Amino acid sequence: MFEIINQVKFNKDGLVPAIAQCHETGEVLMMAWMNKDALTMTLETGRVTYYSRSRQELWEKGLTSGHTQALVSAHLDCDGDTILLMINQTGAACHTGERSCFFTPMLSPASKAEA
């Protein structure tokens, strides 16, 4: 049904990184892993599903927390080894309760200028 899946270059563990980005704001919300089944389910249902490496199982984002991700579009990068998911996020994307997983600053233009 989704021929594009055949172009995805999954790693040796059968996984591909997936970046979730807010469709409305462009904010990068999280990165997680997908296997072929998770990607297929996401494209078929429009509800973003990932693969949990720690639990070794599929998990639909928000199924237990209510912090869901609705797929708007999905894009494969030029190398075929990373997926960009444009989503509508309900609630927090991060398991810590933060809107985005990328809330810890490492370097900002101001701190770089001071160095």
C-alpha positions as CSV (number, residue, x, y, z in Angstrom):
1,M,0.0,0.0,0.0
2,F,2.8,2.5,0.9
3,E,5.5,1.8,-1.6
4,I,7.7,4.5,-0.1
5,I,8.4,2.2,2.9
6,N,10.5,0.1,0.6
7,Q,12.9,3.1,0.2
8,V,13.5,3.5,3.9
9,K,16.9,2.4,5.0
10,F,16.4,0.8,8.4
11,N,19.5,0.2,10.5
12,K,20.9,-3.2,11.4
13,D,18.3,-3.5,14.2
14,G,15.4,-2.8,11.7
15,L,14.9,0.8,13.1
16,V,14.9,4.3,11.6
17,P,15.0,7.6,13.6
18,A,11.8,9.6,13.4
19,I,11.7,13.3,14.2
20,A,8.4,14.7,15.4
21,Q,7.8,18.4,14.5
22,C,4.8,20.5,15.2
23,H,2.9,21.2,12.0
24,E,1.7,24.6,13.2
25,T,4.8,26.1,14.8
26,G,7.7,24.2,13.3
27,E,9.0,23.3,16.8
28,V,10.9,20.1,17.0
29,L,9.2,18.1,19.7
30,M,11.0,14.7,19.9
31,M,13.0,12.0,18.3
32,A,12.1,8.3,18.6
33,W,12.6,5.1,16.7
34,M,10.3,3.3,14.2
35,N,10.4,-0.1,12.8
36,K,8.5,-1.1,9.6
37,D,5.4,-2.0,11.5
38,A,5.3,1.3,13.5
39,L,5.8,3.2,10.3
40,T,3.1,1.3,8.5
41,M,0.6,1.7,11.4
42,T,1.4,5.4,11.5
43,L,0.7,5.9,7.8
44,E,-2.4,3.7,7.9
45,T,-4.1,5.2,11.0
46,G,-2.7,8.7,11.2
47,R,-1.9,8.1,14.9
48,V,1.8,8.2,15.4
49,T,3.3,4.8,16.6
50,Y,6.9,4.3,17.6
51,Y,9.0,1.3,18.6
52,S,10.2,1.2,22.1
53,R,13.8,-0.2,22.3
54,S,13.6,-0.6,26.1
55,R,10.3,-2.5,26.0
56,Q,10.9,-4.1,22.6
57,E,7.4,-3.3,21.5
58,L,5.3,-0.9,19.5
59,W,3.8,2.1,21.4
60,E,1.2,4.5,20.1
61,K,2.1,7.9,21.4
62,G,-0.4,9.0,24.0
63,L,-2.3,5.8,24.3
64,T,-1.9,5.8,28.1
65,S,-0.9,9.4,28.7
66,G,-3.4,11.1,26.5
67,H,-0.6,13.2,25.0
68,T,-1.3,12.1,21.4
69,Q,0.3,12.8,18.1
70,A,-1.9,13.1,15.0
71,L,0.0,12.7,11.7
72,V,-0.3,15.6,9.2
73,S,2.4,14.4,6.8
74,A,5.5,12.3,6.7
75,H,8.7,12.8,4.8
76,L,11.7,10.7,4.1
77,D,15.1,12.4,4.0
78,C,17.4,12.4,0.9
79,D,19.4,9.5,2.2
80,G,16.3,7.5,3.1
81,D,17.5,6.9,6.7
82,T,15.5,9.5,8.7
83,I,11.8,10.2,8.8
84,L,10.3,13.7,9.5
85,L,6.8,13.5,11.0
86,M,4.7,16.7,10.8
87,I,2.2,16.3,13.6
88,N,-0.5,17.9,15.7
89,Q,0.6,17.4,19.3
90,T,-2.0,17.2,22.1
91,G,-0.3,17.7,25.5
92,A,3.4,17.2,26.2
93,A,5.6,15.4,23.7
94,C,8.3,14.6,26.3
95,H,7.8,11.8,28.9
96,T,9.0,14.4,31.5
97,G,5.9,16.5,30.9
98,E,7.7,19.2,28.8
99,R,6.2,20.3,25.5
100,S,9.4,19.3,23.7
101,C,12.2,16.9,24.6
102,F,14.6,19.5,23.5
103,F,14.4,21.8,26.5
104,T,18.0,21.5,27.9
105,P,20.2,24.2,26.4
106,M,23.8,23.3,25.5
107,L,25.0,26.4,23.7
108,S,23.3,29.6,22.7
109,P,24.6,32.5,20.5
110,A,25.0,34.6,23.6
111,S,27.1,32.0,25.5
112,K,29.2,31.4,22.4
113,A,30.0,35.2,22.2
114,E,31.1,35.2,25.8
115,A,33.5,32.3,25.4
